[in-house]
Structures are given as structure tokens and as C-alpha cells.
Amino acid sequence: MERINSKLYLQNCYIMQENERLRRKAQLLNQENQVLVSQLKQKLAKSCAGQSANSKPCPATMLDLNSHPSATAEPSNCES
């Protein structure tokens, strides 16, 4: 019984370490995503501000970057 407990304890430690590693990675990816969204918004704002009065008006709404891709969109290459 003690051997089983020791094995489970070690597995639990490994899982907690992996969870912490993934949490840090998720934080970094979230920070990177926030920077990219900010840059995109700045570019879109500059693009809209730079348009002349005769050109097409800028859309009143921004793309929802949190929405799920449509079913017709091409699948992304999700390699880590």
C-alpha cells in the first residue's frame, strides 16, 4: 500500500509541475495575443483615419477576435 501511495504521490507531483509549466506558457501566449490585438487595432484605426472622404467608410464595428472561426474557414496548422 505504501508503494502505491508513493507512486501516486510522484505522479501527482509530476502533474502539478506540468500544470505550472502549462499555466506559465498560457500566460505568455495571452500576453503575446494582447500585444498583437493592440497592434491590429492600431493599424485598423490608422487605416480608417487615413481614408479620404470619397473612399468607402470604415466599418463601425471591429472584427470579433474572440469568435470561433466559421465552418468554411480553412483549418489552421496547430503545431506547438
Secondary structure as a PSIPRED ss2 file (coil, helix, strand):
# PSIPRED VFORMAT (PSIPRED V4.0)

   1 M C   1.000  0.000  0.000
   2 E H   0.000  1.000  0.000
   3 R H   0.000  1.000  0.000
   4 I H   0.000  1.000  0.000
   5 N H   0.000  1.000  0.000
   6 S H   0.000  1.000  0.000
   7 K H   0.000  1.000  0.000
   8 L H   0.000  1.000  0.000
   9 Y H   0.000  1.000  0.000
  10 L H   0.000  1.000  0.000
  11 Q H   0.000  1.000  0.000
  12 N H   0.000  1.000  0.000
  13 C H   0.000  1.000  0.000
  14 Y H   0.000  1.000  0.000
  15 I H   0.000  1.000  0.000
  16 M H   0.000  1.000  0.000
  17 Q H   0.000  1.000  0.000
  18 E H   0.000  1.000  0.000
  19 N H   0.000  1.000  0.000
  20 E H   0.000  1.000  0.000
  21 R H   0.000  1.000  0.000
  22 L H   0.000  1.000  0.000
  23 R H   0.000  1.000  0.000
  24 R H   0.000  1.000  0.000
  25 K H   0.000  1.000  0.000
  26 A H   0.000  1.000  0.000
  27 Q H   0.000  1.000  0.000
  28 L H   0.000  1.000  0.000
  29 L H   0.000  1.000  0.000
  30 N H   0.000  1.000  0.000
  31 Q H   0.000  1.000  0.000
  32 E H   0.000  1.000  0.000
  33 N H   0.000  1.000  0.000
  34 Q H   0.000  1.000  0.000
  35 V H   0.000  1.000  0.000
  36 L H   0.000  1.000  0.000
  37 V H   0.000  1.000  0.000
  38 S H   0.000  1.000  0.000
  39 Q H   0.000  1.000  0.000
  40 L H   0.000  1.000  0.000
  41 K H   0.000  1.000  0.000
  42 Q H   0.000  1.000  0.000
  43 K H   0.000  1.000  0.000
  44 L H   0.000  1.000  0.000
  45 A H   0.000  1.000  0.000
  46 K H   0.000  1.000  0.000
  47 S H   0.000  1.000  0.000
  48 C H   0.000  1.000  0.000
  49 A H   0.000  1.000  0.000
  50 G H   0.000  1.000  0.000
  51 Q C   1.000  0.000  0.000
  52 S C   1.000  0.000  0.000
  53 A C   1.000  0.000  0.000
  54 N C   1.000  0.000  0.000
  55 S C   1.000  0.000  0.000
  56 K C   1.000  0.000  0.000
  57 P C   1.000  0.000  0.000
  58 C C   1.000  0.000  0.000
  59 P C   1.000  0.000  0.000
  60 A C   1.000  0.000  0.000
  61 T C   1.000  0.000  0.000
  62 M C   1.000  0.000  0.000
  63 L C   1.000  0.000  0.000
  64 D C   1.000  0.000  0.000
  65 L C   1.000  0.000  0.000
  66 N C   1.000  0.000  0.000
  67 S C   1.000  0.000  0.000
  68 H C   1.000  0.000  0.000
  69 P C   1.000  0.000  0.000
  70 S C   1.000  0.000  0.000
  71 A C   1.000  0.000  0.000
  72 T C   1.000  0.000  0.000
  73 A C   1.000  0.000  0.000
  74 E C   1.000  0.000  0.000
  75 P C   1.000  0.000  0.000
  76 S C   1.000  0.000  0.000
  77 N C   1.000  0.000  0.000
  78 C C   1.000  0.000  0.000
  79 E C   1.000  0.000  0.000
  80 S C   1.000  0.000  0.000
